[in-house]
């Protein structure tokens, strides 16, 4: 067998083993589930941040312009529905 083919074969076997072993370690330690939970929590935090940012913007816009467009009430209703009734 040629040296290049032998090196390629050994490399592919090592890669396959490292993939299988890492998946086995993830399954045993629960690391994959933890990462999934963290990703879900980050998505929730981003959504919360968006709602908070919208509310802060509407408050500052209302204070700056003293307008009465109804956006303050809309933002408050969205905020209330999102955080208090979810």
C-alpha positions in Angstrom: 0.0 0.0 0.0 1.3 3.4 -0.9 2.3 5.8 1.9 -0.1 8.5 0.9 -3.1 6.1 0.9 -2.0 4.7 4.3 -1.8 8.2 5.7 -5.2 9.1 4.3 -6.7 5.9 5.7 -5.2 6.5 9.2 -6.4 10.2 9.1 -9.9 9.2 8.2 -10.0 6.5 10.9 -8.7 9.0 13.5 -11.3 11.6 12.4 -14.1 9.1 12.6 -13.0 7.9 16.1 -12.7 11.4 17.4 -16.2 12.2 16.2 -17.7 9.1 17.7 -15.9 9.6 21.0 -16.8 13.2 21.3 -20.5 12.4 20.7 -20.3 9.6 23.3 -18.7 12.0 25.8 -21.5 14.6 25.1 -24.1 11.9 25.6 -22.6 10.8 28.9 -21.9 14.2 30.3 -25.1 15.9 29.1 -23.0 18.7 27.6 -25.1 18.8 24.3 -28.3 19.3 26.3 -26.7 22.1 28.3 -25.6 23.8 25.1 -29.1 23.5 23.7 -30.6 24.9 26.9 -28.2 27.8 26.8 -29.0 28.6 23.2 -32.7 28.6 24.0 -32.1 30.9 27.0 -30.1 33.3 24.8 -32.9 33.5 22.3 -35.3 34.3 25.1 -33.0 37.0 26.4 -32.7 38.6 23.0 -36.5 38.7 22.7 -36.8 40.2 26.2 -34.2 42.8 25.3 -36.1 43.7 22.1 -39.3 44.3 24.2 -37.4 46.4 26.8 -35.7 48.4 24.1 -39.0 49.1 22.4 -40.6 50.2 25.7 -37.6 52.5 26.6 -37.7 54.0 23.1 -41.4 54.8 23.3 -41.0 56.4 26.8 -38.1 58.6 25.7 -39.9 59.5 22.4 -43.0 60.4 24.3 -41.0 62.5 26.8 -39.0 64.2 24.1 -41.9 65.1 21.8 -44.8 65.1 24.2 -46.8 63.5 21.4 -50.1 61.6 21.7 -49.9 59.1 18.9 -51.0 56.0 20.9 -47.6 54.3 20.5 -46.9 54.6 24.2 -50.1 52.7 25.0 -49.3 50.1 22.2 -45.8 49.5 23.7 -47.2 49.2 27.2 -49.8 46.7 26.0 -47.1 44.7 24.2 -44.8 44.8 27.2 -47.6 43.8 29.6 -48.7 40.9 27.4 -45.2 39.7 26.9 -43.9 39.8 30.4 -46.9 39.5 32.6 -49.2 37.2 30.7 -46.8 34.8 29.1 
